[in-house]
Amino acid sequence: MRLVHYALMLLLAFSIVIALQAVGVVLVSAMLITPAAAAYLLTDRMSRMLWLAAFFGIVSGAVGAFLSFLGPNLPTGPFMVLGASTVFVFAFLFGPRHGLVMRWWRQRSRVRRVRRENTLKAIYHVLESRDFRGEGVSLRELAERRRETIEEVKGQAAELRHHGLVTLAEEGNMIFFTPEGWQLACSIVRNHRLWELYLTNAADIAADHVHEDAEKIEHVLGDEVVRELERRLAYATRDPHGKQIPTMADVQRGAAGGERPSETIGYGRRT
């Protein structure tokens, strides 16, 4: 590795010394840094980064030379710098992992997903509070559970229906789970209660201090982590507050779309 390091530094020094007299210090600095910085924003693999940096440098040089050819007295060097800068700006804004716009979009999508999951969880809690008697939940019940207005709940219900997670009665005042919605709601409640139980058992945290942490972690727990939690907790059926933890069988009932026992909810009508 030391030999590779010194060889790279030697080649870099040769490139700078040769290019300084030809194009000047500004263009040399821009063409050394900008293509590599753009490539760094697009990949985390070194081999791909090298190829992308070289490709961006070639494209920037070709574009700069072409644009300077279009008119008299147009300098080639500054146009090359502008071409490289344009590539960097696009990578900075729209890179799949580090792009500013893409990160904003992922954050926005994450917030909306968490809001949908919290609404599904609230519907589940309303049904659980009445021992799953009845198939639907009224907007008023959901608004009271969420501590929001009817209009806010209507907007959330419409978003859930758009994603195929609930259906609404023809009057629009009752919400029913779809199989997919039931599956996701059970999964979120299951994650929440398993994590609460894990914190009280493994971390020895009081039961009244684990809710807020579980509210955050419930949305990011993967299937493998959940299965590991179940094994560590000996497949417990009750959380620290004595509430029933939905089992994998409860979740799979929604995925299969099959009949459920009388103590669980039914699927709603589509409108």
C-alpha positions in Angstrom: 0.0 0.0 0.0 2.9 2.4 0.7 4.3 1.7 -2.8 0.8 2.5 -4.4 0.6 5.6 -2.3 3.9 7.0 -3.4 3.3 6.0 -7.0 0.0 7.9 -7.0 1.5 11.0 -5.4 4.3 10.9 -8.1 1.8 10.7 -10.9 -0.3 13.5 -9.4 2.8 15.7 -9.1 3.7 15.1 -12.8 0.2 15.9 -13.9 0.1 19.2 -12.0 3.6 20.3 -13.2 2.8 19.5 -16.8 -0.7 21.0 -16.8 0.2 24.2 -15.0 2.1 25.6 -17.9 -0.5 24.5 -20.4 -3.8 25.6 -18.8 -3.0 27.4 -15.5 -3.5 26.8 -11.8 -7.3 27.4 -11.8 -8.1 24.8 -14.4 -5.7 22.3 -12.9 -7.3 22.6 -9.5 -10.8 22.4 -10.8 -10.1 19.4 -13.0 -8.3 17.6 -10.2 -10.9 18.2 -7.5 -14.3 18.6 -9.1 -14.7 15.3 -11.1 -13.5 13.4 -8.1 -15.8 15.2 -5.7 -18.8 14.5 -8.1 -17.8 10.8 -8.3 -17.5 10.6 -4.5 -21.1 11.8 -4.2 -22.4 9.0 -6.5 -20.7 5.9 -5.1 -19.0 4.4 -2.1 -16.9 1.9 -4.0 -13.3 3.0 -4.8 -13.1 1.3 -8.2 -16.3 2.9 -9.4 -15.2 6.2 -8.1 -12.0 6.1 -10.1 -13.9 5.3 -13.3 -16.5 7.9 -12.7 -14.0 10.6 -11.9 -12.1 9.9 -15.1 -15.3 9.8 -17.1 -16.5 13.2 -15.7 -13.1 14.7 -16.4 -13.2 13.6 -20.0 -16.8 14.8 -20.5 -16.0 18.2 -18.9 -13.0 18.6 -21.2 -15.0 17.7 -24.3 -18.0 19.9 -23.4 -15.7 22.8 -22.6 -13.8 22.5 -25.9 -17.0 22.2 -27.9 -18.6 25.2 -26.2 -15.5 27.4 -26.8 -15.7 26.4 -30.5 -19.2 27.8 -30.9 -18.1 31.4 -30.8 -15.1 33.7 -31.2 -12.9 34.5 -28.3 -14.5 32.0 -26.0 -11.8 30.5 -23.6 -11.6 26.8 -23.4 -10.3 26.5 -19.9 -13.2 28.3 -18.1 -15.8 26.4 -20.1 -14.1 23.1 -18.9 -14.4 24.4 -15.3 -18.1 25.2 -15.9 -18.7 21.8 -17.4 -17.1 20.1 -14.4 -18.9 22.4 -12.0 -22.2 21.5 -13.7 -21.5 17.8 -13.2 -20.7 18.4 -9.6 -23.9 20.4 -9.0 -26.1 17.7 -10.5 -24.3 15.1 -8.3 -24.6 17.3 -5.3 -28.4 17.8 -5.8 -29.5 14.5 -7.3 -27.0 11.8 -6.2 -28.9 8.7 -5.1 -27.4 8.5 -1.6 -25.8 11.9 -0.8 -27.7 14.2 -3.1 -29.4 17.1 -1.3 -32.7 16.7 -3.1 -32.7 13.0 -2.7 -32.0 13.2 1.0 -34.8 15.7 1.4 -37.1 13.4 -0.6 -36.2 10.4 1.6 -36.7 12.4 4.7 -40.1 13.6 3.5 -41.1 10.1 2.5 -39.9 8.8 5.9 -42.0 11.4 7.8 -45.1 10.5 5.7 -44.5 6.8 6.2 -44.2 7.2 10.0 -47.4 9.2 10.0 -49.3 6.6 8.1 -48.0 3.8 10.4 -49.0 5.9 13.5 -52.5 6.3 12.1 -52.8 2.6 11.5 -51.5 1.9 15.0 -54.2 4.3 16.4 -56.9 2.4 14.5 -55.6 -0.8 15.9 -55.7 0.7 19.4 -59.3 1.8 19.0 -60.4 -1.7 17.9 -58.3 -3.2 20.8 -60.0 -0.9 23.3 -63.3 -2.5 22.5 -62.0 -6.1 22.3 -62.1 -6.0 18.5 -65.9 -5.9 18.4 -67.1 -4.3 15.2 -65.2 -4.0 11.9 -64.7 -0.3 11.4 -63.5 2.8 13.3 -65.3 6.1 13.1 -63.4 9.3 12.3 -64.5 10.7 15.6 -63.0 7.7 17.5 -59.8 8.0 15.5 -59.6 11.8 16.0 -60.0 11.4 19.8 -57.3 8.7 19.8 -54.9 10.8 17.8 -55.9 14.0 19.6 -56.5 15.7 16.2 -59.3 17.4 14.4 -61.8 15.6 12.2 -60.4 17.3 9.1 -56.8 16.2 9.9 -58.0 12.6 10.4 -59.9 12.8 7.1 -56.7 13.7 5.3 -54.9 10.8 6.9 -57.6 8.4 6.1 -57.6 9.5 2.4 -53.8 9.0 2.3 -54.1 5.5 3.8 -56.8 4.7 1.2 -54.5 5.9 -1.5 -51.9 3.4 -0.4 -54.4 0.6 -0.2 -54.2 0.3 3.6 -57.8 1.1 4.5 -61.1 1.4 2.9 -63.8 4.0 3.7 -67.6 3.5 4.1 -69.7 5.1 1.4 -70.6 7.8 3.8 -66.9 8.4 4.4 -67.2 8.4 8.2 -66.0 4.8 8.9 -62.5 3.3 8.3 -61.9 -0.4 7.7 -58.6 -2.2 7.4 -57.6 -3.9 4.2 -55.5 -7.1 4.5 -52.3 -5.0 3.9 -53.3 -2.4 6.4 -54.1 -5.0 9.1 -50.7 -6.7 8.4 -48.8 -3.4 8.8 -50.7 -2.3 11.9 -50.1 -5.6 13.6 -46.4 -5.4 12.7 -46.0 -1.9 14.1 -47.9 -2.7 17.4 -45.8 -5.9 17.7 -42.5 -4.1 17.2 -43.5 -1.5 19.8 -44.5 -3.9 22.5 -41.7 -6.3 21.9 -39.2 -3.4 22.3 -40.9 -2.2 25.4 -40.6 -5.7 26.9 -37.0 -6.0 25.8 -36.1 -2.7 27.5 -37.8 -3.6 30.7 -36.3 -7.2 30.8 -32.8 -6.7 29.4 -32.0 -3.1 30.2 -34.0 -3.0 33.5 -35.8 0.2 32.6 -39.0 1.0 34.3 -42.2 0.2 32.3 -43.3 3.8 32.4 -40.1 5.0 30.8 -40.0 2.8 27.7 -42.9 4.2 25.6 -41.1 7.1 23.9 -38.1 5.0 22.9 -40.4 2.3 21.5 -42.4 5.0 19.5 -39.2 5.8 17.6 -37.7 2.3 17.2 -41.0 0.6 16.1 -40.7 2.1 12.6 -37.2 0.8 11.8 -37.0 -2.7 13.3 -36.4 -5.3 10.6 -37.8 -8.8 10.5 -34.6 -10.4 11.6 -34.3 -8.1 14.7 -38.0 -8.8 15.6 -37.5 -12.5 15.4 -34.3 -12.2 17.5 -36.3 -10.2 20.1 -39.0 -12.9 20.2 -36.4 -15.6 20.8 -34.7 -13.6 23.6 -38.1 -12.9 25.2 -39.1 -16.6 25.0 -42.0 -15.7 22.7 -43.8 -13.6 25.3 -47.4 -12.7 24.7 -47.8 -9.7 27.0 -45.9 -6.4 27.1 -44.9 -4.7 30.3 -48.3 -3.0 30.6 -50.2 -6.3 30.3 -51.3 -5.7 26.7 -51.4 -8.5 24.1 -48.5 -8.7 21.7 -49.7 -9.5 18.2 -48.1 -12.8 17.0 -46.7 -13.6 13.6 -49.9 -15.6 13.0 -51.9 -12.4 13.5 -49.7 -10.6 11.0 -49.9 -13.4 8.4 -53.7 -13.5 8.6 -53.6 -10.1 7.0 -51.0 -11.2 4.4 -53.0 -14.2 3.4 -56.3 -12.4 3.4 -58.0 -15.3 5.1 -60.8 -15.5 7.6 -60.0 -14.3 11.1 -61.3 -15.5 14.4 -64.4 -13.8 15.9 -62.2 -11.9 18.4 -60.3 -10.1 15.7 -61.5 -7.5 13.2 -62.9 -8.1 9.7 -62.0 -6.4 6.5 -64.0 -3.5 5.4 -66.0 -2.7 2.3 -64.3 -1.0 -0.7 -65.7 2.2 -2.0 
